[in-house]
């Protein structure tokens, strides 16, 4: 054995021995208290404390853990570049650490966020043990959604062992026109990776009919009506139904026949309709709208090859899982990306505070927005989850202040006056300094969150802008004057634009018929059904085929590249009217 090899082995063995050494009581105590800071969300303090602990040069079994949590703290504190360097150092200096895959998982996440899918996969490909391998596969699956066929082909070439990539590649290949699909490759992918063939696009050719039958599946609770003779309280499902019936009539009253199915909130009702043959003659379905019936409908839609469209949700999990499931409105991801693209072109400070609500789509929008802006060198000061119990934190956090010496007054005082004064004059100073934040991003359907934010900005008196997702103008208590004054900008689904002539005409018709103003769910039902009826009329029963070939024919509906409606507007109030902004438009 050569001397060089001997010393390399000796160094390796020494490393194992050192890593196995027990930490000193002082090191362990500091480590535990610092870990508590991290667990409590005090990321800056935890980061500094871990740095100080590791600077002592002690070598023991807790060192790799301390380095790992230092990287974690740095990431959570917004310093991704430092976090990346810490995790890289960990993989180099402690390659045999039992939890090294946890470091690669973080490196993969940072790679996806900073540099895209190829850098993310570079580190994901190094993960080999559970639970990190399972977590990595779930994360990879979300990151490669929406990637082009060319990108997926290259990813599959580089990582043929990754099932998530293989499945995404197969699904994208299956979307090609029949005569362009590589049959042998598709067959190999399905068999080799045990891919559910129902996920592969085997959509039949579209058929044009003299009359189409559309099912409406909503929780109408008709049995309550039969028992009482009326609704004790008008439900959102009834509003959706009223809008849907009006839309079918408006598109072509002779071309469409409507059948109504009362799903309640029970997935068993959907199965019952199917078993009784109630769905056999349907060409498309509007609804259902609650989670359990939706999940059952996704299964039935794949099995029976029938299109259905949800008129209310922005959750991409509905439209991504099946070639037969659609959303009439843009997903939270699509809205957040459009908002980020717009704000990136504005001449404002690249600092942002993010607030998001308690729903899944709120958190998706917030973190997609965060990731998109960080790619454009924005600094996220904080990201805050806000519910009914802590919504006051929005106002309090933005207006919190501390007392400091009023230098303007002390400059007018003599040295003698200052020397003899018991207390120097003070003023309140904001903890978040005036004009130090470029904008707030708000992702929540709770109007009180935006109200708290606007009140805080007025109280601060500075130049913070607000960017949001969703149609705040639908709220009855929307402070339109304040929204215009603060230049609130919103990313909304195109069909949610309340300023359009069609929206105003529908409102007038509804008031004339029902003698009350329509709720937003009436419009959800109307435009959801309109998407179905116009698509059937233009492109036939399997209209997704023609969308992919011929593109979109109505500016309100964009299903060319996905099963969620990607038609989005950026709007703000100007001179008491809603104005549409271009994504690349600068103020």
VOPA-773287 format. One line per field, with one value per residue (C-alpha): residue number from 1; residue in three letters; y, x, z. Coordinates in nm, 4 decimals. Layout:
% VOPA-773287
resi	[NUM ...]
resn	[ALA ...]
c2	[Y ...]
c1	[X ...]
c3	[Z ...]
//
This chain:
% VOPA-773287
resi	[1 2 3 4 5 6 7 8 9 10 11 12 13 14 15 16 17 18 19 20 21 22 23 24 25 26 27 28 29 30 31 32 33 34 35 36 37 38 39 40 41 42 43 44 45 46 47 48 49 50 51 52 53 54 55 56 57 58 59 60 61 62 63 64 65 66 67 68 69 70 71 72 73 74 75 76 77 78 79 80 81 82 83 84 85 86 87 88 89 90 91 92 93 94 95 96 97 98 99 100 101 102 103 104 105 106 107 108 109 110 111 112 113 114 115 116 117 118 119 120 121 122 123 124 125 126 127 128 129 130 131 132 133 134 135 136 137 138 139 140 141 142 143 144 145 146 147 148 149 150 151 152 153 154 155 156 157 158 159 160 161 162 163 164 165 166 167 168 169 170 171 172 173 174 175 176 177 178 179 180 181 182 183 184 185 186 187 188 189 190 191 192 193 194 195 196 197 198 199 200 201 202 203 204 205 206 207 208 209 210 211 212 213 214 215 216 217 218 219 220 221 222 223 224 225 226 227 228 229 230 231 232 233 234 235 236 237 238 239 240 241 242 243 244 245 246 247 248 249 250 251 252 253 254 255 256 257 258 259 260 261 262 263 264 265 266 267 268 269 270 271 272 273 274 275 276 277 278 279 280 281 282 283 284 285 286 287 288 289 290 291 292 293 294 295 296 297 298 299 300 301 302 303 304 305 306 307 308 309 310 311 312 313 314 315 316 317 318 319 320 321 322 323 324 325 326 327 328 329 330 331 332 333 334 335 336 337 338 339 340 341 342 343 344 345 346 347 348 349 350 351 352 353 354 355 356 357 358 359 360 361 362 363 364 365 366 367 368 369 370 371 372 373 374 375 376 377 378 379 380 381 382 383 384 385 386 387 388 389 390 391 392 393 394 395 396 397 398 399 400 401 402 403 404 405 406 407 408 409 410 411 412 413 414 415 416 417 418 419 420 421 422 423 424 425 426 427 428 429 430 431 432 433 434 435 436 437 438 439 440 441 442 443 444 445 446 447 448 449 450 451 452 453 454 455 456 457 458 459 460 461 462 463 464 465 466 467 468 469 470 471 472 473 474 475 476 477 478 479 480 481 482 483 484 485 486 487 488 489 490 491 492 493 494 495 496 497 498 499 500 501 502 503 504 505 506 507 508 509 510 511 512 513 514 515 516 517 518 519 520 521 522 523 524 525 526 527 528 529 530 531 532 533 534 535 536 537 538 539 540 541 542 543 544 545 546 547 548 549 550 551 552 553 554 555 556 557 558 559 560 561 562 563 564 565 566 567 568 569 570 571 572 573 574 575 576 577 578 579 580 581 582 583 584 585 586 587]
resn	[UNK UNK UNK UNK UNK UNK UNK UNK UNK UNK UNK UNK UNK UNK UNK UNK UNK UNK UNK UNK UNK UNK UNK UNK UNK UNK UNK UNK UNK UNK UNK UNK UNK UNK UNK UNK UNK UNK UNK UNK UNK UNK UNK UNK UNK UNK UNK UNK UNK UNK UNK UNK UNK UNK UNK UNK UNK UNK UNK UNK UNK UNK UNK UNK UNK UNK UNK UNK UNK UNK UNK UNK UNK UNK UNK UNK UNK UNK UNK UNK UNK UNK UNK UNK UNK UNK UNK UNK UNK UNK UNK UNK UNK UNK UNK UNK UNK UNK UNK UNK UNK UNK UNK UNK UNK UNK UNK UNK UNK UNK UNK UNK UNK UNK UNK UNK UNK UNK UNK UNK UNK UNK UNK UNK UNK UNK UNK UNK UNK UNK UNK UNK UNK UNK UNK UNK UNK UNK UNK UNK UNK UNK UNK UNK UNK UNK UNK UNK UNK UNK UNK UNK UNK UNK UNK UNK UNK UNK UNK UNK UNK UNK UNK UNK UNK UNK UNK UNK UNK UNK UNK UNK UNK UNK UNK UNK UNK UNK UNK UNK UNK UNK UNK UNK UNK UNK UNK UNK UNK UNK UNK UNK UNK UNK UNK UNK UNK UNK UNK UNK UNK UNK UNK UNK UNK UNK UNK UNK UNK UNK UNK UNK UNK UNK UNK UNK UNK UNK UNK UNK UNK UNK UNK UNK UNK UNK UNK UNK UNK UNK UNK UNK UNK UNK UNK UNK UNK UNK UNK UNK UNK UNK UNK UNK UNK UNK UNK UNK UNK UNK UNK UNK UNK UNK UNK UNK UNK UNK UNK UNK UNK UNK UNK UNK UNK UNK UNK UNK UNK UNK UNK UNK UNK UNK UNK UNK UNK UNK UNK UNK UNK UNK UNK UNK UNK UNK UNK UNK UNK UNK UNK UNK UNK UNK UNK UNK UNK UNK UNK UNK UNK UNK UNK UNK UNK UNK UNK UNK UNK UNK UNK UNK UNK UNK UNK UNK UNK UNK UNK UNK UNK UNK UNK UNK UNK UNK UNK UNK UNK UNK UNK UNK UNK UNK UNK UNK UNK UNK UNK UNK UNK UNK UNK UNK UNK UNK UNK UNK UNK UNK UNK UNK UNK UNK UNK UNK UNK UNK UNK UNK UNK UNK UNK UNK UNK UNK UNK UNK UNK UNK UNK UNK UNK UNK UNK UNK UNK UNK UNK UNK UNK UNK UNK UNK UNK UNK UNK UNK UNK UNK UNK UNK UNK UNK UNK UNK UNK UNK UNK UNK UNK UNK UNK UNK UNK UNK UNK UNK UNK UNK UNK UNK UNK UNK UNK UNK UNK UNK UNK UNK UNK UNK UNK UNK UNK UNK UNK UNK UNK UNK UNK UNK UNK UNK UNK UNK UNK UNK UNK UNK UNK UNK UNK UNK UNK UNK UNK UNK UNK UNK UNK UNK UNK UNK UNK UNK UNK UNK UNK UNK UNK UNK UNK UNK UNK UNK UNK UNK UNK UNK UNK UNK UNK UNK UNK UNK UNK UNK UNK UNK UNK UNK UNK UNK UNK UNK UNK UNK UNK UNK UNK UNK UNK UNK UNK UNK UNK UNK UNK UNK UNK UNK UNK UNK UNK UNK UNK UNK UNK UNK UNK UNK UNK UNK UNK UNK UNK UNK UNK UNK UNK UNK UNK UNK UNK UNK UNK UNK UNK UNK UNK UNK UNK UNK UNK UNK UNK UNK UNK UNK UNK UNK UNK UNK UNK UNK UNK UNK UNK UNK UNK UNK UNK UNK UNK UNK UNK UNK UNK UNK UNK UNK UNK UNK UNK UNK UNK UNK UNK UNK UNK UNK UNK UNK UNK UNK UNK UNK UNK UNK UNK UNK UNK UNK UNK UNK UNK]
c2	[0.0000 0.3421 0.6052 0.8450 0.5931 0.4981 0.8573 0.9091 0.6068 0.7243 1.0671 0.9075 0.6853 0.9823 1.1739 0.8887 0.8788 1.2553 1.2631 0.9957 1.1980 1.3125 1.6841 1.8782 1.9731 2.3419 2.2710 2.0489 2.3035 2.5883 2.3640 2.2762 2.6359 2.7500 2.4762 2.6108 2.9547 2.7938 2.6020 2.9269 3.0936 3.3287 3.2559 3.5498 3.4805 3.1070 3.1714 3.3927 3.1551 2.8520 3.0553 3.1402 2.7794 2.6417 2.9118 2.7540 2.4765 2.1896 1.8563 1.6190 1.4260 1.7383 1.9460 1.8223 1.8785 2.2318 2.3003 2.1589 2.3782 2.6779 2.6298 2.5870 2.9077 3.1025 2.9890 3.0776 3.4138 3.4905 3.4320 3.1501 3.1949 3.1554 2.8579 2.6924 2.7348 2.5877 2.2800 2.2351 2.2527 1.9967 1.7495 1.7928 1.7770 1.5232 1.3053 1.0022 1.1790 0.9657 1.2507 1.3777 1.3288 1.5997 1.8445 1.7331 1.7857 2.1483 2.1959 2.0578 2.3003 2.5971 2.4807 2.4642 2.8084 2.9864 2.8186 2.6011 2.2331 2.1168 2.2537 2.1262 1.7784 1.7804 1.7510 1.5589 1.2863 1.2339 1.1478 0.7743 0.7115 0.7638 0.9670 1.2182 1.0274 1.0275 1.3966 1.4721 1.2876 1.4816 1.8094 1.7141 1.6337 1.9828 2.1524 1.9807 2.0501 2.2684 2.2097 2.1873 1.8611 1.9569 2.0170 1.6918 1.5007 1.6353 1.5651 1.2081 1.1622 1.2829 1.1075 0.7984 0.6375 0.9108 0.7922 1.1375 1.2703 0.9617 0.9978 1.3706 1.3006 1.0253 1.2459 1.5295 1.2915 1.1647 1.5163 1.5190 1.4609 1.0884 1.0710 1.2344 1.0205 0.7829 0.4701 0.2432 0.4949 0.5619 0.1906 0.1444 0.4315 0.3071 -0.0484 0.0271 0.2820 0.1273 0.4505 0.4545 0.4400 0.6497 0.9448 0.9129 1.1161 0.8696 1.1257 1.0162 1.2253 1.5088 1.4622 1.7432 1.6979 1.8531 1.8686 1.8344 1.7277 1.8941 1.7754 2.0215 1.8589 2.0833 2.0474 2.1814 1.9762 1.9504 1.7319 2.0370 2.2346 1.9537 1.9414 2.3158 2.4441 2.6997 2.7572 2.8765 3.0533 3.0817 2.8819 2.9487 2.6339 2.7923 3.1055 2.8889 2.7020 3.0252 3.1533 2.8210 2.7978 3.1551 3.0863 2.7704 2.9626 3.2576 3.0430 2.8462 2.7423 2.4775 2.3266 2.2446 2.0323 2.0519 1.7788 1.8531 1.6175 1.6978 1.5860 1.7309 1.7109 1.3354 1.1556 0.8598 1.0600 1.0950 0.7185 0.6604 0.8764 0.6833 0.3385 0.4286 0.5249 0.8928 1.0022 0.7850 1.0432 1.3465 1.5290 1.7431 1.8295 2.1558 2.0807 1.9304 2.1911 2.0167 1.8092 1.4579 1.4694 1.6253 1.3399 1.0827 1.2745 1.2745 0.8954 0.8566 1.1178 0.9227 0.5925 0.7201 0.9799 1.2674 1.6298 1.8165 2.1746 2.3228 2.6829 2.8046 2.6655 2.7945 2.4722 2.3281 1.9756 1.9501 2.0351 1.8731 1.5212 1.4325 1.5333 1.5466 1.7889 2.1670 2.4904 2.7902 3.0227 3.0651 2.8699 3.0303 2.9527 3.1229 3.4327 3.4605 3.4295 3.6961 3.9273 3.8695 3.9352 4.2662 4.3876 4.3008 4.5690 4.8430 5.1071 5.0350 4.9190 4.5460 4.4753 4.3045 4.1764 3.8881 3.8088 3.5020 3.3410 3.0000 2.8148 2.5903 2.8143 3.1182 2.9496 2.8294 3.1831 3.3291 3.0903 3.0886 3.4705 3.4597 3.2236 3.4197 3.7493 3.6021 3.4895 3.8600 3.9655 4.0886 4.0625 3.9087 4.0802 3.8481 3.6063 3.5825 3.3463 3.5401 3.3955 3.5327 3.4990 3.7114 3.9427 4.2406 4.1473 4.3001 4.6495 4.6171 4.4795 4.7611 5.0386 4.9111 5.1778 5.2542 5.5777 5.7483 6.0834 6.3672 6.5062 6.8033 6.9294 6.8486 7.0500 7.3557 7.2915 7.4325 7.2007 7.3236 7.2378 6.8921 6.8369 6.9413 6.7674 6.4656 6.3079 6.4095 6.4738 6.1622 6.0716 5.7475 5.5832 5.3023 4.9670 4.9181 5.2439 5.4720 5.3919 5.0921 4.8485 4.8586 4.6703 4.4254 4.1102 3.9773 3.6359 3.5876 3.5835 3.7425 4.1146 4.2132 4.1335 4.3835 4.6339 4.6022 4.6475 4.9568 5.1129 5.0566 5.2189 5.5220 5.5436 5.5132 5.7784 5.6343 5.4988 5.1240 4.9737 4.6737 4.3804 4.1153 3.8195 3.7751 4.0174 4.2431 4.4487 4.1671 4.2462 4.4536 4.6531 4.7209 5.0645 5.1710 5.5233 5.3950 5.1270 5.3919 5.6265 5.3505 5.2248 4.8693 4.6352 4.2922 3.9839 3.8315 3.5759 3.7632 3.6518 3.8147 4.1671 4.3431 4.6465 4.4709 4.5420 4.1757 4.1757 4.4927 4.3588 4.0346 4.2324 4.4361 4.1244 3.9518 4.2500 4.2761 3.9066 3.8511 4.2081 4.1781 4.2032 3.8836 3.7244 3.6355 3.2726 3.3622 3.4836 3.1712 2.9605 3.1779 3.1937 2.8318 2.7111 2.9581 2.8009 2.4573 2.5548 2.7722 2.5043 2.2313 2.4487 2.5468 2.2330 1.9412 1.6841 1.6541 2.0202 1.9938 1.8290 2.1293 2.3806 2.2159 2.2205 2.5448 2.7585 2.9851 3.1511 3.3655 3.6098 3.5068 3.1428 3.0118 2.6316 2.5987 2.4899 2.3703 2.2581 2.5658 2.8923 3.0897 3.4114 3.6684 4.0454 4.2889 4.5657 4.8774 5.1658 5.4883 5.7861 5.5749 5.3071 4.9745 4.9837 4.6853 4.7035 4.5276 4.2737 4.4665 4.8100 5.0522 5.3115]
c1	[0.0000 0.1410 0.2070 -0.0332 -0.3181 -0.2357 -0.2577 -0.5835 -0.7342 -0.5969 -0.7523 -1.0836 -1.0845 -0.9882 -1.2841 -1.5174 -1.3695 -1.3941 -1.7526 -1.8367 -1.6918 -1.9433 -2.0085 -1.9028 -2.1817 -2.1405 -2.1558 -2.4616 -2.6384 -2.5762 -2.6789 -3.0115 -3.0961 -3.0081 -3.2219 -3.5093 -3.4621 -3.4955 -3.8067 -3.9589 -3.9077 -3.6312 -3.4230 -3.1814 -3.0917 -3.0597 -2.8347 -2.5976 -2.5916 -2.5101 -2.2321 -2.0838 -2.1106 -1.9302 -1.6616 -1.5234 -1.3707 -1.4955 -1.5295 -1.7986 -2.1094 -2.3309 -2.1218 -2.2893 -2.6296 -2.5298 -2.4133 -2.7361 -2.9503 -2.7289 -2.8160 -3.1815 -3.1788 -3.0052 -3.2598 -3.5533 -3.3906 -3.3811 -3.0102 -3.0331 -2.6828 -2.5256 -2.7540 -2.6444 -2.2767 -2.3351 -2.5111 -2.2407 -1.9715 -2.1647 -2.1728 -1.7987 -1.6756 -1.9260 -2.0146 -2.0841 -2.3155 -2.6256 -2.8571 -2.6597 -2.9620 -3.1398 -2.8696 -2.9069 -3.2819 -3.2235 -2.9666 -3.2180 -3.4829 -3.2469 -3.1311 -3.4870 -3.5641 -3.2462 -3.1464 -3.4324 -3.5044 -3.1618 -2.9752 -3.2479 -3.2256 -2.8446 -2.8832 -3.2117 -3.0315 -2.7904 -3.0658 -3.0927 -3.2609 -3.6040 -3.7783 -3.5792 -3.6150 -3.9943 -3.9968 -3.7660 -3.9894 -4.2932 -4.1028 -3.9629 -4.3139 -4.4373 -4.1330 -4.1525 -4.5224 -4.5743 -4.2260 -4.2029 -4.1584 -3.7991 -3.7068 -3.8705 -3.6898 -3.3545 -3.4425 -3.5406 -3.2141 -3.0155 -3.2233 -3.3839 -3.4174 -3.6495 -4.0085 -4.1643 -3.9732 -4.0548 -4.4255 -4.4323 -4.2438 -4.4898 -4.7926 -4.6478 -4.5656 -4.9229 -5.0515 -4.8919 -5.1214 -5.1840 -4.9653 -4.6719 -4.6758 -4.3753 -4.5817 -4.2890 -4.1376 -4.4739 -4.5390 -4.1924 -4.2376 -4.5791 -4.4564 -4.1088 -4.2250 -4.5655 -4.7409 -5.1182 -5.2421 -5.5422 -5.3055 -5.1942 -5.3876 -5.6068 -5.8754 -6.1093 -6.1609 -6.4084 -6.7671 -7.0007 -7.3694 -7.7026 -7.7686 -7.5418 -7.6462 -7.4699 -7.4951 -7.4969 -7.3607 -7.4086 -7.4925 -7.8450 -8.0003 -8.3244 -8.4737 -8.4726 -8.6673 -8.9198 -8.9584 -8.9912 -9.1136 -8.8304 -8.4663 -8.4249 -8.1144 -8.0149 -7.6957 -7.3987 -7.4942 -7.8262 -7.6430 -7.4126 -7.7136 -7.8939 -7.5857 -7.5286 -7.8855 -7.8692 -7.5368 -7.6598 -7.9609 -7.7464 -7.5035 -7.7712 -8.0992 -8.1684 -7.8196 -7.7948 -8.0019 -7.9304 -7.9748 -7.9368 -7.7820 -7.7885 -7.4495 -7.4983 -7.1425 -7.1250 -6.8944 -7.1302 -7.3955 -7.1624 -7.1045 -7.4779 -7.5530 -7.2954 -7.4194 -7.7787 -7.6782 -7.7450 -7.4161 -7.4228 -7.5673 -7.3794 -7.1334 -6.9855 -7.0440 -7.0393 -6.9289 -6.8982 -6.7534 -6.6689 -6.3507 -6.4917 -6.7298 -6.4502 -6.2108 -6.4745 -6.5609 -6.1954 -6.1888 -6.5179 -6.4186 -6.1026 -6.2875 -6.5798 -6.3824 -6.6147 -6.5093 -6.6066 -6.5342 -6.5180 -6.6494 -6.5214 -6.1777 -5.8264 -5.6613 -5.4355 -5.4618 -5.8049 -5.6929 -5.3477 -5.4555 -5.6639 -5.7044 -6.0797 -6.0885 -6.0981 -6.1046 -6.2912 -6.0619 -5.6851 -5.4978 -5.3251 -4.9914 -5.0899 -5.2183 -4.9082 -4.6745 -4.8666 -4.8538 -4.4789 -4.4179 -4.6037 -4.4384 -4.0918 -4.1377 -4.2315 -3.9854 -4.0154 -3.7866 -3.7116 -3.8219 -4.1506 -4.3627 -4.6004 -4.9279 -5.1354 -5.4532 -5.5229 -5.6402 -5.4190 -5.4476 -5.3478 -5.0249 -4.9535 -4.9928 -4.7715 -4.4807 -4.4948 -4.4846 -4.1961 -3.9943 -4.0622 -3.9508 -3.6413 -3.5307 -3.5445 -3.3317 -3.6206 -3.5664 -3.8536 -3.8494 -4.1117 -4.3839 -4.6789 -4.9754 -5.2820 -5.6101 -5.9087 -5.7248 -5.4230 -5.5400 -5.4680 -5.0989 -5.1015 -5.1801 -4.9773 -4.6724 -4.6677 -4.7261 -4.5178 -4.2800 -4.0277 -3.9358 -3.6164 -3.4613 -3.6074 -3.2871 -3.4682 -3.5698 -3.2408 -3.0541 -3.2470 -3.1497 -2.8363 -2.5764 -2.6866 -3.0501 -2.9530 -2.7326 -3.0065 -3.2967 -3.4398 -3.5666 -3.4659 -3.7550 -3.8568 -4.0669 -4.2151 -4.0122 -4.1528 -3.9721 -4.0170 -3.8693 -4.0736 -4.0293 -3.8074 -4.0582 -4.1450 -4.4745 -4.6936 -4.8264 -5.1575 -5.2941 -5.6223 -5.9937 -6.0482 -6.1136 -6.0261 -5.6590 -5.6356 -5.8338 -5.5834 -5.2947 -5.4456 -5.5245 -5.1650 -5.0199 -5.2454 -5.1303 -4.7634 -4.8027 -4.5352 -4.5150 -4.5732 -4.7698 -5.0041 -5.0151 -5.2826 -5.4479 -5.8225 -6.1049 -6.1278 -6.3933 -6.6413 -6.6415 -6.9415 -6.7192 -6.4409 -6.2939 -6.2692 -6.1470 -5.8705 -5.7749 -5.7324 -5.5424 -5.2976 -5.2703 -5.3747 -5.3029 -5.4648 -5.4068 -5.7472 -5.9005 -6.0169 -6.3758 -6.3762 -6.3420 -6.6506 -6.5943 -6.6710 -6.9904 -7.0935 -7.0555 -7.2659 -7.5358 -7.5568 -7.5954 -7.8781 -8.0572 -8.0242 -8.1621 -8.4538 -8.5369 -8.4684 -8.4929 -8.1611 -7.7930 -7.6177 -7.3464 -7.0071 -7.1211 -7.3842 -7.1000 -6.8935 -7.1821 -7.2461 -6.8902 -6.8196 -7.1141 -7.0249 -6.6786 -6.8374 -7.1084 -6.8882 -6.6170 -6.8652 -7.0204 -6.6852 -6.4755 -6.7131 -6.7264 -6.3532 -6.2771 -5.9333 -5.8001 -5.8931 -5.7696 -5.4278 -5.4380 -5.6170 -5.5732 -5.8138 -6.1072 -6.2416 -6.0256 -6.1987 -6.0910 -5.7360 -5.7123 -5.4483 -5.1663 -5.3450 -5.6800 -5.7032 -5.8167 -5.4944 -5.6645 -5.5519 -5.5811 -5.3781 -5.6110 -5.6157 -5.8523 -5.7789 -6.0169 -6.2981 -6.2827 -6.1051 -5.8229 -5.6364 -5.2566 -5.0142 -4.7876 -4.4828 -4.6314 -4.4456 -4.6118]
c3	[0.0000 -0.0960 0.1710 0.0019 0.0048 0.3634 0.4845 0.2927 0.4662 0.7988 0.7486 0.6531 0.9620 1.1796 1.0388 1.1356 1.4857 1.5269 1.4058 1.6593 1.9506 2.2044 2.2194 2.5259 2.7652 2.6780 2.3032 2.3448 2.5662 2.3189 2.0302 2.1980 2.2875 1.9339 1.7864 1.9974 1.8411 1.4980 1.6036 1.7312 1.3931 1.5168 1.2097 1.2273 1.5902 1.5237 1.2233 1.4221 1.7182 1.4993 1.3336 1.6738 1.7897 1.4842 1.4963 1.8141 1.6023 1.8181 1.6325 1.7554 1.6575 1.6650 1.4229 1.1005 1.2627 1.3618 1.0045 0.8648 1.0884 1.0134 0.6453 0.7356 0.9438 0.6679 0.4084 0.6323 0.7029 0.3301 0.2648 0.0114 -0.1273 0.2170 0.2885 -0.0352 0.0551 0.4025 0.2623 -0.0026 0.2655 0.4682 0.1770 0.1181 0.4789 0.6103 0.3096 0.5298 0.7723 0.8267 0.7266 0.4267 0.1977 0.3981 0.2863 -0.0757 -0.0469 0.0567 -0.2202 -0.4682 -0.3488 -0.3720 -0.7129 -0.8462 -0.7062 -0.8128 -1.1370 -1.2616 -1.3143 -1.4306 -1.1293 -0.8966 -1.0463 -1.0149 -0.6375 -0.6347 -0.8314 -0.5391 -0.2887 -0.2276 0.1082 0.2602 0.3828 0.1753 -0.1504 -0.1178 -0.0276 -0.3199 -0.5670 -0.4489 -0.4848 -0.8267 -0.9460 -0.8585 -1.0122 -1.3521 -1.4026 -1.7059 -1.8492 -2.2275 -2.4129 -2.5032 -2.1392 -2.0257 -2.2994 -2.1784 -1.8146 -1.9016 -2.0932 -1.7898 -1.5220 -1.6776 -1.3349 -1.2024 -1.2311 -1.1861 -1.4864 -1.6925 -1.6155 -1.6951 -2.0194 -2.1178 -2.0457 -2.2528 -2.5415 -2.5335 -2.6005 -2.9445 -3.2442 -3.2967 -3.6085 -3.4250 -3.1107 -3.0685 -2.9981 -2.9087 -2.6660 -2.5034 -2.4611 -2.3086 -2.0625 -1.9497 -1.8947 -1.7574 -1.5002 -1.4316 -1.5303 -1.4883 -1.8473 -1.7445 -1.7025 -2.0621 -2.3122 -2.4925 -2.5669 -2.8464 -3.1566 -3.1112 -3.2310 -3.3406 -3.2531 -3.3322 -2.9594 -2.6582 -2.3084 -2.0179 -1.6590 -1.3709 -1.0530 -0.7514 -0.3797 -0.4215 -0.1370 -0.3293 -0.0540 0.1744 -0.0822 -0.1145 0.2633 0.3230 -0.0119 -0.0234 0.0606 0.4162 0.2918 -0.0699 -0.1243 -0.3471 -0.5425 -0.6398 -0.7560 -0.9696 -1.1091 -1.2029 -1.3834 -1.5613 -1.6942 -1.8240 -2.0005 -2.1731 -2.3017 -2.4134 -2.6136 -2.8003 -2.6388 -2.9048 -2.9103 -2.5392 -2.3055 -1.9319 -1.6695 -1.2978 -1.0401 -0.6682 -0.5336 -0.1848 -0.0430 -0.0829 -0.3277 -0.3010 -0.4853 -0.7855 -0.7867 -0.7553 -1.0595 -1.2575 -1.1511 -1.2307 -1.5843 -1.5277 -1.6832 -1.9946 -2.2308 -2.1009 -2.3238 -2.0436 -1.6779 -1.4820 -1.1258 -0.8734 -0.6381 -0.3087 -0.2540 -0.2084 -0.5079 -0.7166 -0.6372 -0.7299 -1.0468 -1.1554 -1.1415 -1.3280 -1.5863 -1.6736 -1.6854 -1.8926 -2.0909 -2.0093 -1.9618 -1.6469 -1.5407 -1.1920 -1.1976 -0.8603 -0.7756 -0.8441 -0.7247 -0.9955 -0.8526 -1.0152 -1.3684 -1.3574 -1.2706 -1.5738 -1.9401 -1.8731 -1.5776 -1.6300 -1.4306 -1.5696 -1.3751 -1.3567 -1.0908 -0.7943 -0.9606 -1.2871 -1.1082 -0.8894 -1.1877 -1.3793 -1.0762 -1.0374 -1.4078 -1.3798 -1.0599 -1.1934 -1.4589 -1.2127 -1.0967 -0.7241 -0.4472 -0.4678 -0.1125 -0.0373 0.2504 0.1743 0.3503 0.2678 0.3970 0.5423 0.2314 0.0197 -0.2869 -0.0766 0.0329 -0.3226 -0.4589 -0.1852 -0.2291 -0.6097 -0.5990 -0.3516 -0.5695 -0.8883 -0.7337 -0.5723 -0.9187 -1.0087 -0.7089 -0.4913 -0.1149 0.0798 0.4184 0.5649 0.4606 0.6996 0.7247 0.8380 0.9649 1.1525 1.4841 1.3882 1.1087 1.3366 1.3067 0.9575 1.0858 1.4039 1.2250 0.9693 1.2215 1.5164 1.6444 1.9169 2.0884 1.9833 2.0727 1.8690 1.7137 1.5630 1.9069 2.0773 1.8119 1.9317 2.2942 2.4583 2.6095 2.9510 2.8787 2.7577 3.0640 3.3046 3.1333 3.3139 2.9867 2.6388 2.3994 2.2059 1.9023 1.7725 1.4951 1.2789 1.3160 0.9405 0.8221 0.5895 0.2188 0.3017 0.1481 -0.2212 -0.2012 -0.0152 -0.1802 -0.0490 -0.1404 0.0418 -0.0244 0.3198 0.2499 0.6059 0.5422 0.2574 0.4662 0.7532 0.5086 0.3442 0.6823 0.7911 0.4794 0.5274 0.8885 0.7841 0.5163 0.2875 -0.0664 -0.0194 -0.3098 -0.2892 -0.5333 -0.4888 -0.6573 -0.6959 -0.7549 -0.4493 -0.6273 -0.5641 -0.1927 -0.0831 0.1518 -0.0986 -0.0304 -0.3913 -0.3166 -0.0907 -0.3437 -0.6122 -0.3828 -0.2852 -0.6446 -0.5553 -0.8462 -0.8882 -1.1004 -1.1810 -1.4143 -1.7247 -1.6710 -1.3234 -1.4641 -1.3256 -1.5491 -1.8784 -2.0700 -2.0496 -1.6707 -1.6403 -1.8735 -1.6770 -1.3552 -1.5060 -1.6345 -1.2979 -1.1043 -1.3456 -1.3015 -0.9304 -0.7915 -0.6106 -0.6957 -0.8120 -0.5983 -0.7394 -0.7604 -1.0175 -1.2395 -1.1589 -1.2836 -1.5864 -1.7164 -1.6229 -1.8305 -2.1064 -2.1293 -2.1725 -2.4204 -2.6416 -2.6439 -2.7393 -3.0065 -3.1590 -3.1094 -3.0336 -2.7552 -2.6858 -2.7301 -2.5636 -2.8823 -3.0918 -2.8359 -2.8599 -3.2411 -3.3240 -3.0138 -2.8280 -2.9993 -2.7122 -2.5169 -2.1928 -2.2236 -2.2739 -2.2697 -2.5385 -2.3065 -1.9933 -1.8576 -1.6382 -1.7925 -1.8389 -1.9507 -1.6910 -1.6511 -1.4413 -1.3249 -1.1085 -1.0396 -1.2270 -1.2101 -1.0623 -1.3316 -1.3638 -1.6155 -1.7560 -1.7356 -1.9658 -1.7957 -1.9128 -1.8444 -1.6204 -1.3987]
//
